[in-house]
Amino acid sequence: MNDNSMEPRSLYELEFPAPAVSGAEGDGPVLIHALEGYADAGHAVALAASHLRDALDTELVATFNTDELIDYRSRRPMISFSGTQFDGITMPKLTMHAVKDNAGVPFLLLEGPEPDLRWDRFTEALAALAEHFGVSQVVGLNSIPMAVPHTRPASVTAHGNDKDALADLNKWGNPLKLPASASMLLELRLGEAGYRTAGLSAHVPHYLAQTNYPAAAASLVENIGVVTGLELPIAALTNAAAEVRKQIDGEVEGNEEISSVVSALENQYDAYMRSQEEQASLLAPDESMPTGDELGAEFEKFLAEHAAEFGDTDEGRDQV
């Protein structure tokens, strides 16, 4: 069967009976999509999704057919070897769960690797599921490496067609073209289908893009609550963020080169905040600002030495 004849329904399997996802007033659930990979700097999207699933009551709703969506040669599954034979493999999972917030309000959470293949069929499948469950609002999560320091609050930029929900959040403000992701396409297509859409992009220090950065995940979860009204826990993420901050601060204080780079990033960040009313853009930093390359081998060595402490993995490294 080729792509043109493939029914969107063939990309996923629904659980039966499906869990209830309507609110007390019969209103439809929020759909949150958290796809790892291309736009997941600091693994913030994966951290936010796993936190929500682990901290709240969840039920499996649908399982997607990753054989149809993932190119295993680009993101090879990990297989274990006992010393004499292969004895297990971890295949990627792309799932949708029904989750209840702290007040018992249900919402849908799509999480897993960003599809490599069949984006049109994938978005059609999500549109079918959104219609099936009467989805009221769609929120996408992203995280991107930026020229920001780890010593300042993790911030989020918002986009989407849900102007009321996004009214008080920071926006890009300037038109641009950039490589697409499946998450971006979902926001576009579901918006075209009439759904209220919002996208949240967390900013991750570019020198920490390859390691777990829970501060950005906490910011994502907090802002999901802002745009949806859901009551979501963030304590575990903020505690993890404090631990990571303490470890990084210790390394910075003991290294003059790293300290000078972080200080320069702090100056840029503070200048941006002062000129925010003039619509300064973090996407166009001053040419004199340091780049991630200037952190050099020192930070790479540090992150390698502390990978286990940060919970670093080899997954989700397909950064922007």
Disulfide bonds with the S-S distance in Angstrom:
none
